[in-house]
Each structure stands twice: as C-alpha cells, then as structure tokens.
Amino acid sequence: MTLHALTSPAGIPGDAPAVALFLHGYGSNEQDLTALAPVLPPGIPWASLRAPGTLNAGQHAWFDIVRPGDPDPAPLAAATDAVWAWVDATVPATTRVVPLGFSQGGLMASQLLRTRPERVLAPAILGGFVQAAAQPGDALLADARPALFWGRGADDGVITSAAIARTRTWVDAHTTVTDPVYPGLGHGVDGRELCDLTAFLAAELSTALAPVAR
C-alpha cells in the first residue's frame, strides 16, 4: 500500500539529519498533526502521513478497532510496513526519523521504534500505548534504553487501563522515558504537553542538529 503524505514547505532535503513523522489518530487525516510543526527545532523537516484505512471521507485509520487497546497484530504489522516502505522510498537512508503520533498514531510511533530502532530518534507517544506482542527490536531497546516521550491526560477515558499498564511496563523496561501526566486533560493534547514536547525534542535532537546548525 502507498501512503499519501504532506511535507514541510521545503520538502525533505537530502542532507537532513532527521525528519519528523506526524502520525494521526483514528478517524483523522494527514492534515491534523501538521499543527505540531512548531514543536520541532529549527532545521528539522517533517512529513505528515495519511493512514491507509478509510472510514469515511477525510477519516482514516491505521487499523480497525476490534478490541480497544489491544489491536490485532497482523493489520498493525501491515500498517507499520507501509510506513517503512514510505520512509525507504522518500527519506534519505542516512536520515533518522522522529515519529510523533497521537492515540492510534502514538501506537504507530512505538511500532517504528520497536521494529527498526536504529533508524528512529526521540519518538513521542501522545495519548497512546504500545501493543502486547513482542517486536524485533525489543531486545536491542532493552539494552540501549533510548529516549522516548509518553504524555497523556489524567482524565483520558479512551485508552484502556490495561493498555496504559502494559505501556508503563514496556517503556520502563525498554526506554529512558519522559512521561508527564496532565491533570484535567482527557484524550487530547494541550499547551502544557506541547511545551514539554518542545523541550524534549530540543534536548534529544541537539546532537542530530549540530552538523546543520546555522
């Protein structure tokens, strides 16, 4: 499957040290998370991908929801492969990807990290979770403990408690996690989270940005 994408105005330069991937949530589309562009440090281009599944006009999904918080592995793997196929066809081989995903897209961000950890830098899960099935990169991640941002609302009634508990266990065992929980926030993203995400990305991408610092 071929994914449709929007990209930052200058596109993705061949010498970009990193490129952000915006991965929208269930029932949304590639235009949704372009509003996250201001959280990126200067010099980091972005691409916002449209999930392959169509629900209605302008509404897309990375996979069908059969059991909330517990997706079927096969369609999730197919969606993950589709993102990597887009990356391999579009992003220079030396460029790291920085996946930022909301809700179902947050799960996709974790999948990119867990399947090709050597290609991923500073992933962000916003109001999302990880899947239960072991992934090819989990052993490497348990040793490397890369930085990961996992932000969520204290009043999120969409992500199940079992999915939150599973994610808590996984991030603690495989990453160096920044994990703010925002009182009064439901299933969404607010200014507090954007501020924290901006600081996280600035710190974690500073080394990647060094060769192209202006």
Backbone as JSON Lines, residues from 0, in Angstrom:
{"i":0,"aa":"M","n":[0.83,-1.19,0.0],"ca":[0.0,0.0,0.0],"c":[0.87,1.24,0.0]}
{"i":1,"aa":"T","n":[0.45,2.28,-0.74],"ca":[1.19,3.53,-0.84],"c":[0.51,4.58,0.01]}
{"i":2,"aa":"L","n":[1.26,5.24,0.87],"ca":[0.69,6.24,1.76],"c":[0.79,7.64,1.15]}
{"i":3,"aa":"H","n":[-0.25,8.43,1.39],"ca":[-0.22,9.83,0.99],"c":[0.37,10.64,2.13]}
{"i":4,"aa":"A","n":[1.12,11.69,1.79],"ca":[1.76,12.49,2.83],"c":[1.78,13.96,2.45]}
{"i":5,"aa":"L","n":[1.73,14.81,3.46],"ca":[2.06,16.22,3.34],"c":[3.47,16.4,3.9]}
{"i":6,"aa":"T","n":[4.23,17.33,3.34],"ca":[5.57,17.58,3.86],"c":[5.75,19.06,4.14]}
{"i":7,"aa":"S","n":[6.79,19.36,4.93],"ca":[7.11,20.75,5.23],"c":[7.4,21.5,3.93]}
{"i":8,"aa":"P","n":[7.25,22.83,3.93],"ca":[7.34,23.6,2.69],"c":[8.6,23.34,1.87]}
{"i":9,"aa":"A","n":[9.72,23.14,2.53],"ca":[10.98,22.92,1.81],"c":[11.19,21.46,1.45]}
{"i":10,"aa":"G","n":[10.21,20.6,1.75],"ca":[10.37,19.18,1.47],"c":[11.34,18.53,2.45]}
{"i":11,"aa":"I","n":[11.97,17.44,2.03],"ca":[12.91,16.71,2.87],"c":[14.28,16.76,2.19]}
{"i":12,"aa":"P","n":[15.14,17.67,2.62],"ca":[16.46,17.8,1.98],"c":[17.27,16.51,2.1]}
{"i":13,"aa":"G","n":[18.11,16.28,1.11],"ca":[18.93,15.08,1.12],"c":[19.92,15.01,2.25]}
{"i":14,"aa":"D","n":[20.28,16.19,2.82],"ca":[21.25,16.2,3.91],"c":[20.61,16.41,5.27]}
{"i":15,"aa":"A","n":[19.29,16.25,5.35],"ca":[18.61,16.44,6.63],"c":[19.08,15.37,7.62]}
{"i":16,"aa":"P","n":[19.51,15.76,8.84],"ca":[19.94,14.76,9.82],"c":[18.79,13.95,10.38]}
{"i":17,"aa":"A","n":[17.59,14.56,10.38],"ca":[16.41,13.88,10.92],"c":[15.18,14.48,10.27]}
{"i":18,"aa":"V","n":[14.11,13.69,10.22],"ca":[12.83,14.16,9.71],"c":[11.74,13.67,10.66]}
{"i":19,"aa":"A","n":[10.85,14.57,11.03],"ca":[9.74,14.2,11.9],"c":[8.62,13.57,11.08]}
{"i":20,"aa":"L","n":[8.02,12.53,11.62],"ca":[6.85,11.9,11.0],"c":[5.66,12.12,11.92]}
{"i":21,"aa":"F","n":[4.64,12.81,11.44],"ca":[3.41,13.01,12.19],"c":[2.44,11.9,11.83]}
{"i":22,"aa":"L","n":[1.93,11.22,12.84],"ca":[1.07,10.05,12.66],"c":[-0.24,10.3,13.39]}
{"i":23,"aa":"H","n":[-1.29,10.55,12.63],"ca":[-2.56,10.99,13.21],"c":[-3.31,9.85,13.89]}
{"i":24,"aa":"G","n":[-4.36,10.21,14.6],"ca":[-5.16,9.24,15.32],"c":[-6.3,8.67,14.49]}
{"i":25,"aa":"Y","n":[-7.04,7.77,15.08],"ca":[-8.17,7.09,14.43],"c":[-9.22,8.11,14.01]}
{"i":26,"aa":"G","n":[-9.65,8.01,12.75],"ca":[-10.7,8.88,12.23],"c":[-10.25,10.25,11.8]}
{"i":27,"aa":"S","n":[-8.94,10.47,11.74],"ca":[-8.43,11.78,11.33],"c":[-7.71,11.63,9.99]}
{"i":28,"aa":"N","n":[-6.82,12.55,9.68],"ca":[-6.11,12.5,8.4],"c":[-4.78,13.24,8.51]}
{"i":29,"aa":"E","n":[-4.07,13.3,7.41],"ca":[-2.71,13.83,7.4],"c":[-2.64,15.33,7.68]}
{"i":30,"aa":"Q","n":[-3.76,16.04,7.6],"ca":[-3.74,17.48,7.88],"c":[-3.76,17.78,9.38]}
{"i":31,"aa":"D","n":[-4.15,16.81,10.18],"ca":[-4.4,17.05,11.6],"c":[-3.16,17.49,12.36]}
{"i":32,"aa":"L","n":[-2.11,16.69,12.33],"ca":[-0.97,16.94,13.2],"c":[0.06,17.9,12.62]}
{"i":33,"aa":"T","n":[-0.2,18.48,11.45],"ca":[0.72,19.49,10.95],"c":[0.82,20.67,11.92]}
{"i":34,"aa":"A","n":[-0.17,20.82,12.79],"ca":[-0.11,21.87,13.8],"c":[1.0,21.63,14.81]}
{"i":35,"aa":"L","n":[1.59,20.42,14.81],"ca":[2.71,20.15,15.71],"c":[4.02,20.69,15.18]}
{"i":36,"aa":"A","n":[4.07,21.19,13.96],"ca":[5.34,21.64,13.38],"c":[6.11,22.61,14.28]}
{"i":37,"aa":"P","n":[5.44,23.54,14.99],"ca":[6.21,24.47,15.83],"c":[6.96,23.82,16.99]}
{"i":38,"aa":"V","n":[6.66,22.58,17.36],"ca":[7.4,21.96,18.46],"c":[8.77,21.47,17.99]}
{"i":39,"aa":"L","n":[9.0,21.42,16.68],"ca":[10.26,20.9,16.16],"c":[11.35,21.96,16.23]}
{"i":40,"aa":"P","n":[12.57,21.57,16.53],"ca":[13.68,22.52,16.47],"c":[13.88,23.01,15.05]}
{"i":41,"aa":"P","n":[14.38,24.22,14.88],"ca":[14.69,24.71,13.53],"c":[15.63,23.76,12.81]}
{"i":42,"aa":"G","n":[15.36,23.54,11.54],"ca":[16.22,22.67,10.74],"c":[15.72,21.25,10.6]}
{"i":43,"aa":"I","n":[14.64,20.91,11.3],"ca":[14.07,19.56,11.19],"c":[12.83,19.61,10.29]}
{"i":44,"aa":"P","n":[12.9,19.01,9.1],"ca":[11.72,18.95,8.24],"c":[10.73,17.93,8.77]}
{"i":45,"aa":"W","n":[9.52,17.92,8.19],"ca":[8.51,16.99,8.66],"c":[7.7,16.43,7.5]}
{"i":46,"aa":"A","n":[7.08,15.3,7.76],"ca":[6.09,14.72,6.85],"c":[4.93,14.22,7.69]}
{"i":47,"aa":"S","n":[3.72,14.48,7.23],"ca":[2.52,14.02,7.93],"c":[1.83,12.98,7.05]}
{"i":48,"aa":"L","n":[1.74,11.76,7.56],"ca":[1.26,10.64,6.76],"c":[-0.23,10.38,6.96]}
{"i":49,"aa":"R","n":[-0.89,9.98,5.9],"ca":[-2.28,9.55,5.98],"c":[-2.33,8.04,6.18]}
{"i":50,"aa":"A","n":[-3.07,7.61,7.2],"ca":[-3.2,6.17,7.45],"c":[-3.87,5.48,6.25]}
{"i":51,"aa":"P","n":[-3.56,4.22,6.02],"ca":[-4.04,3.53,4.82],"c":[-5.52,3.16,4.83]}
{"i":52,"aa":"G","n":[-6.13,3.0,6.01],"ca":[-7.53,2.6,6.07],"c":[-8.47,3.79,5.96]}
{"i":53,"aa":"T","n":[-9.55,3.64,5.19],"ca":[-10.53,4.72,5.03],"c":[-11.81,4.35,5.77]}
{"i":54,"aa":"L","n":[-12.27,5.26,6.62],"ca":[-13.52,5.08,7.35],"c":[-14.65,5.81,6.64]}
{"i":55,"aa":"N","n":[-14.48,7.11,6.46],"ca":[-15.39,7.98,5.71],"c":[-14.54,9.03,5.01]}
{"i":56,"aa":"A","n":[-15.18,9.91,4.28],"ca":[-14.44,10.96,3.59],"c":[-13.63,11.78,4.6]}
{"i":57,"aa":"G","n":[-12.31,11.81,4.38],"ca":[-11.44,12.57,5.25],"c":[-11.14,11.9,6.57]}
{"i":58,"aa":"Q","n":[-11.6,10.67,6.77],"ca":[-11.37,9.95,8.02],"c":[-10.64,8.65,7.73]}
{"i":59,"aa":"H","n":[-9.5,8.48,8.39],"ca":[-8.64,7.33,8.1],"c":[-8.17,6.68,9.39]}
{"i":60,"aa":"A","n":[-7.71,5.44,9.27],"ca":[-7.25,4.69,10.44],"c":[-6.07,3.82,10.03]}
{"i":61,"aa":"W","n":[-5.19,3.59,11.0],"ca":[-4.06,2.71,10.75],"c":[-4.48,1.25,10.79]}
{"i":62,"aa":"F","n":[-5.52,0.95,11.54],"ca":[-6.08,-0.4,11.61],"c":[-7.46,-0.3,12.23]}
{"i":63,"aa":"D","n":[-8.27,-1.32,12.02],"ca":[-9.61,-1.36,12.62],"c":[-9.51,-1.61,14.13]}
{"i":64,"aa":"I","n":[-10.43,-1.03,14.87],"ca":[-10.5,-1.28,16.31],"c":[-11.44,-2.45,16.54]}
{"i":65,"aa":"V","n":[-10.87,-3.57,16.96],"ca":[-11.65,-4.76,17.27],"c":[-11.79,-4.9,18.79]}
{"i":66,"aa":"R","n":[-10.65,-4.82,19.46],"ca":[-10.61,-4.81,20.93],"c":[-9.88,-3.54,21.35]}
{"i":67,"aa":"P","n":[-10.55,-2.57,21.93],"ca":[-9.9,-1.31,22.3],"c":[-8.64,-1.54,23.14]}
{"i":68,"aa":"G","n":[-7.56,-0.92,22.7],"ca":[-6.3,-1.04,23.42],"c":[-5.54,-2.32,23.17]}
{"i":69,"aa":"D","n":[-6.05,-3.19,22.3],"ca":[-5.41,-4.49,22.05],"c":[-5.58,-4.85,20.58]}
{"i":70,"aa":"P","n":[-4.85,-4.18,19.68],"ca":[-5.05,-4.39,18.24],"c":[-4.57,-5.76,17.77]}
{"i":71,"aa":"D","n":[-5.18,-6.23,16.7],"ca":[-4.73,-7.47,16.07],"c":[-3.32,-7.24,15.5]}
{"i":72,"aa":"P","n":[-2.4,-8.15,15.74],"ca":[-1.02,-7.94,15.28],"c":[-0.86,-7.82,13.76]}
{"i":73,"aa":"A","n":[-1.64,-8.59,12.99],"ca":[-1.41,-8.62,11.54],"c":[-1.68,-7.28,10.87]}
{"i":74,"aa":"P","n":[-2.85,-6.65,11.06],"ca":[-3.06,-5.35,10.42],"c":[-2.14,-4.27,10.97]}
{"i":75,"aa":"L","n":[-1.76,-4.37,12.22],"ca":[-0.81,-3.41,12.77],"c":[0.55,-3.57,12.1]}
{"i":76,"aa":"A","n":[0.98,-4.8,11.89],"ca":[2.25,-5.04,11.19],"c":[2.19,-4.53,9.76]}
{"i":77,"aa":"A","n":[1.04,-4.71,9.09],"ca":[0.9,-4.23,7.72],"c":[1.0,-2.71,7.66]}
{"i":78,"aa":"A","n":[0.38,-2.03,8.61],"ca":[0.46,-0.57,8.64],"c":[1.88,-0.11,8.93]}
{"i":79,"aa":"T","n":[2.56,-0.81,9.84],"ca":[3.95,-0.48,10.15],"c":[4.83,-0.66,8.92]}
{"i":80,"aa":"D","n":[4.64,-1.75,8.2],"ca":[5.4,-1.99,6.97],"c":[5.14,-0.9,5.94]}
{"i":81,"aa":"A","n":[3.89,-0.42,5.87],"ca":[3.55,0.63,4.91],"c":[4.29,1.92,5.24]}
{"i":82,"aa":"V","n":[4.4,2.24,6.51],"ca":[5.14,3.45,6.88],"c":[6.62,3.29,6.52]}
{"i":83,"aa":"W","n":[7.19,2.14,6.83],"ca":[8.59,1.94,6.49],"c":[8.82,1.94,4.99]}
{"i":84,"aa":"A","n":[7.88,1.42,4.22],"ca":[8.01,1.47,2.76],"c":[8.03,2.91,2.28]}
{"i":85,"aa":"W","n":[7.16,3.75,2.86],"ca":[7.16,5.18,2.5],"c":[8.49,5.82,2.89]}
{"i":86,"aa":"V","n":[8.98,5.52,4.08],"ca":[10.27,6.08,4.52],"c":[11.38,5.66,3.58]}
{"i":87,"aa":"D","n":[11.45,4.38,3.26],"ca":[12.53,3.88,2.41],"c":[12.49,4.51,1.02]}
{"i":88,"aa":"A","n":[11.29,4.83,0.54],"ca":[11.15,5.41,-0.79],"c":[11.34,6.92,-0.82]}
{"i":89,"aa":"T","n":[11.24,7.57,0.33],"ca":[11.15,9.04,0.36],"c":[12.26,9.71,1.16]}
{"i":90,"aa":"V","n":[12.7,9.08,2.23],"ca":[13.64,9.7,3.15],"c":[15.04,9.17,2.89]}
{"i":91,"aa":"P","n":[16.04,10.05,2.82],"ca":[17.42,9.57,2.61],"c":[17.82,8.52,3.64]}
{"i":92,"aa":"A","n":[18.61,7.55,3.2],"ca":[18.96,6.41,4.06],"c":[19.73,6.83,5.3]}
{"i":93,"aa":"T","n":[20.42,7.97,5.25],"ca":[21.2,8.43,6.4],"c":[20.4,9.3,7.35]}
{"i":94,"aa":"T","n":[19.15,9.57,7.03],"ca":[18.32,10.46,7.84],"c":[17.54,9.64,8.86]}
{"i":95,"aa":"R","n":[17.61,10.03,10.13],"ca":[16.83,9.39,11.19],"c":[15.39,9.9,11.13]}
{"i":96,"aa":"V","n":[14.46,9.09,11.59],"ca":[13.07,9.51,11.64],"c":[12.68,9.75,13.1]}
{"i":97,"aa":"V","n":[11.87,10.78,13.3],"ca":[11.4,11.18,14.63],"c":[9.88,11.05,14.61]}
{"i":98,"aa":"P","n":[9.33,9.9,14.99],"ca":[7.88,9.71,14.89],"c":[7.15,10.34,16.07]}
{"i":99,"aa":"L","n":[6.14,11.16,15.75],"ca":[5.29,11.77,16.75],"c":[3.86,11.39,16.42]}
{"i":100,"aa":"G","n":[3.21,10.63,17.29],"ca":[1.88,10.14,16.98],"c":[0.91,10.36,18.11]}
{"i":101,"aa":"F","n":[-0.33,10.61,17.73],"ca":[-1.4,10.78,18.71],"c":[-2.34,9.58,18.68]}
{"i":102,"aa":"S","n":[-2.67,9.04,19.86],"ca":[-3.64,7.96,20.02],"c":[-3.2,6.74,19.2]}
{"i":103,"aa":"Q","n":[-3.99,6.33,18.22],"ca":[-3.59,5.21,17.37],"c":[-2.26,5.5,16.69]}
{"i":104,"aa":"G","n":[-2.04,6.76,16.34],"ca":[-0.75,7.16,15.76],"c":[0.39,7.06,16.76]}
{"i":105,"aa":"G","n":[0.09,7.22,18.06],"ca":[1.11,7.02,19.07],"c":[1.57,5.57,19.11]}
{"i":106,"aa":"L","n":[0.63,4.66,18.96],"ca":[0.98,3.25,18.85],"c":[1.88,3.03,17.64]}
{"i":107,"aa":"M","n":[1.56,3.69,16.52],"ca":[2.39,3.57,15.33],"c":[3.81,4.09,15.57]}
{"i":108,"aa":"A","n":[3.93,5.19,16.32],"ca":[5.26,5.71,16.65],"c":[6.06,4.68,17.42]}
{"i":109,"aa":"S","n":[5.4,4.0,18.37],"ca":[6.1,2.98,19.13],"c":[6.48,1.79,18.25]}
{"i":110,"aa":"Q","n":[5.63,1.48,17.27],"ca":[5.94,0.38,16.37],"c":[7.18,0.65,15.53]}
{"i":111,"aa":"L","n":[7.33,1.89,15.08],"ca":[8.53,2.22,14.31],"c":[9.77,2.02,15.17]}
{"i":112,"aa":"L","n":[9.72,2.47,16.41],"ca":[10.85,2.28,17.31],"c":[11.13,0.8,17.53]}
{"i":113,"aa":"R","n":[10.09,0.01,17.7],"ca":[10.26,-1.39,18.08],"c":[10.61,-2.3,16.9]}
{"i":114,"aa":"T","n":[10.44,-1.82,15.68],"ca":[10.75,-2.64,14.52],"c":[12.1,-2.28,13.89]}
{"i":115,"aa":"R","n":[12.46,-0.99,13.88],"ca":[13.76,-0.59,13.32],"c":[14.36,0.49,14.23]}
{"i":116,"aa":"P","n":[14.76,0.11,15.43],"ca":[15.22,1.09,16.4],"c":[16.43,1.89,15.96]}
{"i":117,"aa":"E","n":[17.27,1.31,15.1],"ca":[18.46,2.02,14.65],"c":[18.13,3.23,13.77]}
{"i":118,"aa":"R","n":[16.92,3.26,13.23],"ca":[16.52,4.34,12.32],"c":[15.74,5.45,13.05]}
{"i":119,"aa":"V","n":[15.33,5.2,14.29],"ca":[14.39,6.08,14.99],"c":[15.11,6.89,16.06]}
{"i":120,"aa":"L","n":[14.68,8.14,16.21],"ca":[15.25,9.05,17.2],"c":[14.12,9.79,17.9]}
{"i":121,"aa":"A","n":[14.17,9.83,19.23],"ca":[13.28,10.66,20.05],"c":[11.8,10.51,19.69]}
{"i":122,"aa":"P","n":[11.25,9.3,19.71],"ca":[9.83,9.13,19.39],"c":[8.94,9.71,20.48]}
{"i":123,"aa":"A","n":[7.73,10.1,20.08],"ca":[6.76,10.67,21.02],"c":[5.42,9.97,20.87]}
{"i":124,"aa":"I","n":[4.92,9.44,21.98],"ca":[3.59,8.82,22.05],"c":[2.7,9.79,22.8]}
{"i":125,"aa":"L","n":[1.72,10.34,22.13],"ca":[0.82,11.33,22.72],"c":[-0.55,10.69,22.88]}
{"i":126,"aa":"G","n":[-0.95,10.42,24.13],"ca":[-2.24,9.79,24.36],"c":[-2.36,8.44,23.71]}
{"i":127,"aa":"G","n":[-1.26,7.69,23.68],"ca":[-1.28,6.39,23.01],"c":[-0.74,5.3,23.9]}
{"i":128,"aa":"F","n":[-0.35,4.18,23.26],"ca":[0.03,2.99,24.01],"c":[0.88,2.11,23.12]}
{"i":129,"aa":"V","n":[1.35,0.98,23.65],"ca":[2.11,0.02,22.86],"c":[1.32,-1.29,22.77]}
{"i":130,"aa":"Q","n":[1.64,-2.07,21.74],"ca":[0.95,-3.35,21.59],"c":[1.61,-4.41,22.46]}
{"i":131,"aa":"A","n":[0.88,-5.49,22.7],"ca":[1.34,-6.53,23.61],"c":[2.39,-7.44,22.99]}
{"i":132,"aa":"A","n":[2.29,-7.72,21.7],"ca":[3.18,-8.7,21.07],"c":[4.62,-8.2,21.04]}
{"i":133,"aa":"A","n":[5.56,-9.1,21.3],"ca":[6.98,-8.76,21.21],"c":[7.32,-8.33,19.78]}
{"i":134,"aa":"Q","n":[8.3,-7.42,19.66],"ca":[8.7,-6.89,18.37],"c":[10.19,-7.11,18.13]}
{"i":135,"aa":"P","n":[10.63,-7.06,16.86],"ca":[12.02,-7.43,16.54],"c":[13.09,-6.62,17.27]}
{"i":136,"aa":"G","n":[12.79,-5.35,17.57],"ca":[13.81,-4.52,18.18],"c":[13.77,-4.47,19.69]}
{"i":137,"aa":"D","n":[12.9,-5.22,20.34],"ca":[12.73,-5.09,21.79],"c":[13.99,-5.43,22.57]}
{"i":138,"aa":"A","n":[14.7,-6.46,22.16],"ca":[15.92,-6.84,22.9],"c":[16.97,-5.75,22.8]}
{"i":139,"aa":"L","n":[17.13,-5.19,21.62],"ca":[18.1,-4.11,21.44],"c":[17.72,-2.91,22.29]}
{"i":140,"aa":"L","n":[16.43,-2.59,22.32],"ca":[15.96,-1.44,23.08],"c":[16.17,-1.64,24.57]}
{"i":141,"aa":"A","n":[16.01,-2.87,25.06],"ca":[16.2,-3.14,26.47],"c":[17.63,-2.85,26.9]}
{"i":142,"aa":"D","n":[18.58,-2.98,25.98],"ca":[19.97,-2.64,26.27],"c":[20.26,-1.15,26.06]}
{"i":143,"aa":"A","n":[19.74,-0.58,24.97],"ca":[20.1,0.79,24.6],"c":[19.32,1.84,25.4]}
{"i":144,"aa":"R","n":[18.09,1.55,25.78],"ca":[17.23,2.46,26.53],"c":[17.19,3.88,25.92]}
{"i":145,"aa":"P","n":[16.73,4.01,24.66],"ca":[16.69,5.33,24.03],"c":[15.63,6.22,24.67]}
{"i":146,"aa":"A","n":[15.78,7.52,24.46],"ca":[14.82,8.48,24.99],"c":[13.48,8.35,24.28]}
{"i":147,"aa":"L","n":[12.4,8.45,25.04],"ca":[11.04,8.38,24.5],"c":[10.15,9.3,25.32]}
{"i":148,"aa":"F","n":[9.24,10.0,24.64],"ca":[8.26,10.86,25.3],"c":[6.91,10.16,25.27]}
{"i":149,"aa":"W","n":[6.3,10.01,26.46],"ca":[4.96,9.42,26.56],"c":[4.12,10.34,27.43]}
{"i":150,"aa":"G","n":[3.34,11.17,26.78],"ca":[2.49,12.11,27.5],"c":[1.03,11.7,27.37]}
{"i":151,"aa":"R","n":[0.26,11.92,28.45],"ca":[-1.16,11.54,28.41],"c":[-1.96,12.35,29.42]}
{"i":152,"aa":"G","n":[-3.24,12.42,29.17],"ca":[-4.14,13.11,30.07],"c":[-4.55,12.25,31.23]}
{"i":153,"aa":"A","n":[-4.61,12.83,32.42],"ca":[-5.05,12.07,33.59],"c":[-6.5,11.65,33.48]}
{"i":154,"aa":"D","n":[-7.29,12.38,32.67],"ca":[-8.71,12.08,32.53],"c":[-9.04,11.45,31.18]}
{"i":155,"aa":"D","n":[-8.05,10.81,30.57],"ca":[-8.27,10.14,29.27],"c":[-9.16,8.92,29.48]}
{"i":156,"aa":"G","n":[-10.35,8.97,28.91],"ca":[-11.28,7.85,29.02],"c":[-11.31,6.96,27.8]}
{"i":157,"aa":"V","n":[-10.41,7.2,26.84],"ca":[-10.41,6.43,25.6],"c":[-9.43,5.26,25.67]}
{"i":158,"aa":"I","n":[-8.22,5.52,26.12],"ca":[-7.21,4.46,26.21],"c":[-7.5,3.62,27.45]}
{"i":159,"aa":"T","n":[-7.59,2.32,27.27],"ca":[-7.98,1.45,28.37],"c":[-6.9,1.38,29.45]}
{"i":160,"aa":"S","n":[-7.32,1.07,30.67],"ca":[-6.37,0.95,31.78],"c":[-5.38,-0.17,31.53]}
{"i":161,"aa":"A","n":[-5.83,-1.26,30.88],"ca":[-4.91,-2.36,30.57],"c":[-3.83,-1.91,29.6]}
{"i":162,"aa":"A","n":[-4.19,-1.1,28.61],"ca":[-3.21,-0.6,27.65],"c":[-2.22,0.34,28.32]}
{"i":163,"aa":"I","n":[-2.72,1.16,29.25],"ca":[-1.82,2.07,29.98],"c":[-0.85,1.25,30.84]}
{"i":164,"aa":"A","n":[-1.34,0.25,31.55],"ca":[-0.47,-0.58,32.39],"c":[0.57,-1.3,31.55]}
{"i":165,"aa":"R","n":[0.17,-1.83,30.4],"ca":[1.09,-2.51,29.51],"c":[2.18,-1.55,29.03]}
{"i":166,"aa":"T","n":[1.77,-0.35,28.67],"ca":[2.73,0.63,28.17],"c":[3.69,1.05,29.27]}
{"i":167,"aa":"R","n":[3.17,1.24,30.48],"ca":[4.03,1.57,31.62],"c":[5.13,0.53,31.8]}
{"i":168,"aa":"T","n":[4.75,-0.73,31.76],"ca":[5.72,-1.81,31.93],"c":[6.75,-1.81,30.82]}
{"i":169,"aa":"W","n":[6.27,-1.62,29.58],"ca":[7.18,-1.71,28.43],"c":[8.16,-0.53,28.4]}
{"i":170,"aa":"V","n":[7.67,0.69,28.58],"ca":[8.59,1.84,28.5],"c":[9.63,1.8,29.61]}
{"i":171,"aa":"D","n":[9.24,1.34,30.78],"ca":[10.19,1.27,31.88],"c":[11.3,0.24,31.61]}
{"i":172,"aa":"A","n":[10.98,-0.8,30.87],"ca":[11.94,-1.87,30.6],"c":[12.77,-1.64,29.34]}
{"i":173,"aa":"H","n":[12.34,-0.72,28.47],"ca":[12.99,-0.6,27.16],"c":[13.45,0.8,26.8]}
{"i":174,"aa":"T","n":[13.1,1.82,27.55],"ca":[13.43,3.19,27.16],"c":[13.86,4.0,28.37]}
{"i":175,"aa":"T","n":[14.35,5.19,28.07],"ca":[14.53,6.22,29.09],"c":[13.39,7.2,28.85]}
{"i":176,"aa":"V","n":[12.35,7.09,29.64],"ca":[11.08,7.72,29.3],"c":[10.89,9.05,30.03]}
{"i":177,"aa":"T","n":[10.37,10.01,29.29],"ca":[9.81,11.24,29.85],"c":[8.3,11.05,29.79]}
{"i":178,"aa":"D","n":[7.64,11.02,30.96],"ca":[6.26,10.53,30.99],"c":[5.31,11.42,31.78]}
{"i":179,"aa":"P","n":[5.12,12.65,31.35],"ca":[4.2,13.53,32.09],"c":[2.75,13.08,31.95]}
{"i":180,"aa":"V","n":[2.0,13.26,33.03],"ca":[0.56,13.02,33.05],"c":[-0.09,14.35,33.44]}
{"i":181,"aa":"Y","n":[-1.07,14.79,32.65],"ca":[-1.61,16.15,32.78],"c":[-2.98,16.14,33.44]}
{"i":182,"aa":"P","n":[-3.08,16.67,34.66],"ca":[-4.38,16.75,35.34],"c":[-5.38,17.56,34.51]}
{"i":183,"aa":"G","n":[-6.62,17.07,34.46],"ca":[-7.68,17.78,33.76],"c":[-7.71,17.56,32.26]}
{"i":184,"aa":"L","n":[-6.73,16.87,31.71],"ca":[-6.69,16.63,30.26],"c":[-7.3,15.28,29.95]}
{"i":185,"aa":"G","n":[-8.2,15.24,28.98],"ca":[-8.78,13.99,28.52],"c":[-7.97,13.4,27.38]}
{"i":186,"aa":"H","n":[-8.65,12.9,26.36],"ca":[-7.97,12.29,25.22],"c":[-7.64,13.38,24.22]}
{"i":187,"aa":"G","n":[-6.54,14.07,24.46],"ca":[-6.15,15.17,23.61],"c":[-4.76,15.64,23.96]}
{"i":188,"aa":"V","n":[-4.39,16.77,23.39],"ca":[-3.09,17.39,23.61],"c":[-3.35,18.85,23.94]}
{"i":189,"aa":"D","n":[-2.67,19.37,24.96],"ca":[-2.87,20.79,25.3],"c":[-1.53,21.52,25.34]}
{"i":190,"aa":"G","n":[-1.58,22.79,25.71],"ca":[-0.38,23.61,25.69],"c":[0.7,23.13,26.63]}
{"i":191,"aa":"R","n":[0.32,22.55,27.77],"ca":[1.32,22.01,28.69],"c":[2.14,20.9,28.03]}
{"i":192,"aa":"E","n":[1.43,20.02,27.34],"ca":[2.12,18.91,26.69],"c":[2.99,19.4,25.54]}
{"i":193,"aa":"L","n":[2.49,20.35,24.78],"ca":[3.29,20.89,23.68],"c":[4.56,21.55,24.19]}
{"i":194,"aa":"C","n":[4.47,22.23,25.32],"ca":[5.65,22.85,25.91],"c":[6.67,21.8,26.33]}
{"i":195,"aa":"D","n":[6.19,20.75,26.98],"ca":[7.09,19.67,27.41],"c":[7.68,18.94,26.21]}
{"i":196,"aa":"L","n":[6.88,18.72,25.19],"ca":[7.36,18.04,23.99],"c":[8.42,18.87,23.27]}
{"i":197,"aa":"T","n":[8.21,20.18,23.21],"ca":[9.19,21.07,22.59],"c":[10.54,20.96,23.3]}
{"i":198,"aa":"A","n":[10.52,20.97,24.63],"ca":[11.76,20.87,25.4],"c":[12.43,19.51,25.2]}
{"i":199,"aa":"F","n":[11.63,18.45,25.18],"ca":[12.16,17.1,24.97],"c":[12.86,17.01,23.62]}
{"i":200,"aa":"L","n":[12.21,17.47,22.57],"ca":[12.79,17.37,21.23],"c":[14.04,18.24,21.1]}
{"i":201,"aa":"A","n":[14.01,19.43,21.68],"ca":[15.19,20.3,21.62],"c":[16.4,19.62,22.25]}
{"i":202,"aa":"A","n":[16.18,18.97,23.39],"ca":[17.28,18.29,24.07],"c":[17.76,17.07,23.31]}
{"i":203,"aa":"E","n":[16.83,16.25,22.83],"ca":[17.21,14.99,22.23],"c":[17.72,15.13,20.81]}
{"i":204,"aa":"L","n":[17.32,16.2,20.1],"ca":[17.75,16.37,18.72],"c":[18.94,17.31,18.58]}
{"i":205,"aa":"S","n":[19.46,17.81,19.68],"ca":[20.55,18.78,19.6],"c":[21.78,18.19,18.91]}
{"i":206,"aa":"T","n":[22.09,16.92,19.2],"ca":[23.24,16.28,18.57],"c":[23.01,16.1,17.09]}
{"i":207,"aa":"A","n":[21.79,15.66,16.73],"ca":[21.48,15.46,15.31],"c":[21.53,16.77,14.54]}
{"i":208,"aa":"L","n":[21.15,17.85,15.18],"ca":[21.13,19.15,14.52],"c":[22.51,19.77,14.38]}
{"i":209,"aa":"A","n":[23.45,19.34,15.18],"ca":[24.76,20.0,15.21],"c":[25.4,20.17,13.84]}
{"i":210,"aa":"P","n":[25.37,19.14,12.95],"ca":[26.04,19.32,11.66],"c":[25.42,20.38,10.78]}
{"i":211,"aa":"V","n":[24.13,20.73,11.02],"ca":[23.48,21.73,10.15],"c":[23.12,22.98,10.93]}
{"i":212,"aa":"A","n":[23.74,23.19,12.09],"ca":[23.44,24.37,12.88],"c":[23.77,25.63,12.08]}
{"i":213,"aa":"R","n":[22.88,26.62,12.19],"ca":[23.07,27.85,11.43],"c":[23.55,28.95,12.36]}
